[in-house]
Amino acid sequence: MPSRRTFIGFIALAGIGVSIAIIQRKRTTPPAGILDWPGHGEVVHTHNGVPIYSNGLQVFKSSGKHTADDGYYYGRKWQCVEFIKRYYHDAHDHHMPNVWGHAKDFYQSDLSHGSLNQGRGMLQFKNGGNIAPMVDDLLVWNNEPYGHVAVISEVHDNYIMVAQQNIYGGATERFPLANKDGRFTITSSVNPAGWLRLP
């Protein structure tokens, strides 16, 4: 039986941009390699040359602030938000105007579909809208209390793949994608709010 992912919650510290994803996997048998998951700070995957680090078995753990050589603040090691800011900075030379907040804060619910999210310097599209996701879009879950963020790494006719950090055993993950009458919806146990795109 395939695993089902339940979002238990996400924790973040206001003002320092921490976002920690906590995921529970329901399985009939233990996940393969559970004892082999790399330790805190080890590289578990690389997306477009940008490493994704393990947060070990303690998803609450942080190794302090992480800052680029140019002073841009990535976030707390090794949270989901830290990878997102580091990815867009390192792979695309994109400095988000607002580097703070929980993962859910990356999506502005009151913003019109296709408008500029000024805090992130990216165009914002609603899940279920008429704009299909693209590779390198920033996928945002804005569920309470803290949300989650990932980078879309592949787009296919009926699914997408993401690259993400601080998901135990899941540096990459697949989610269904539906196109119904020109409206594109990504689904998971908690549906993402939408995606952001570099202008």
Salt bridges, closest charged atoms under 4 A:
ASP70 OD2 - HIS89 NE2 2.90
ASP70 OD2 - HIS95 NE2 3.02
GLU82 OE2 - HIS66 ND1 2.72
GLU82 OE2 - ARG86 NE 2.66
ASP90 OD1 - HIS89 ND1 2.64
ASP136 OD1 - HIS47 NE2 3.72
ASP136 OD2 - HIS92 NE2 2.71
ASP137 OD2 - ARG197 NH2 2.76
GLU144 OE1 - LYS104 NZ 2.84
GLU154 OE1 - HIS156 NE2 2.74
GLU173 OE1 - ARG5 NH1 2.33
